[in-house]
Amino acid sequence: MGNVIAESQSSCVVYGMPGEIVRRKLADLVLPGKMTEEIIRIIK
């Protein structure tokens, strides 16, 4: 199984889909905006 990363509300233009993931407590991580570094860390 993989990791679910959602963008935080503070950095979203539209929080619909990420917000639903967070609301349903399905996110492993909720990160502001630039998630590239965390994704790279996870896949290494």
N, C-alpha and C positions, 0 to 999 in steps of 0.2 A: 504494500500500500504506500502511497505517496504522502507528501506534505501539502496541506491546504494553506495558502497564504492569501490573506485579504488585505486590501488597501484600507487604511484608516479613514474615518469620515472627514478628519481635518484636512486631508490632502485630495479627496475625491471631488471631481466636478459633479458627478452623479453617483450617489451612494447606494443605488438600488440593489444591484447584485452583490457587491461586497457586504452591504448592510444586512442582507438576508442571510448570508453565510455566517456573519458575526451573531446575528439575532438567534440563529438556530444552534449556536455554539459548535459549529463545524470547522472553524478555523484553528489551525495549529499555531499560526502567527498572525498578528494584525500589525502591519507596518505602515508608517507614513511614506507616501510617495515613492521615492527611488528604492525599489526592492532588489535591484540588480545585484548588489554586493551579497545580500543574504542568499539569493538563488545560487550564485556562484559558490558560496561557502557550502551550501547543502549538497551540490552535485559533485564536489571534489572528494 
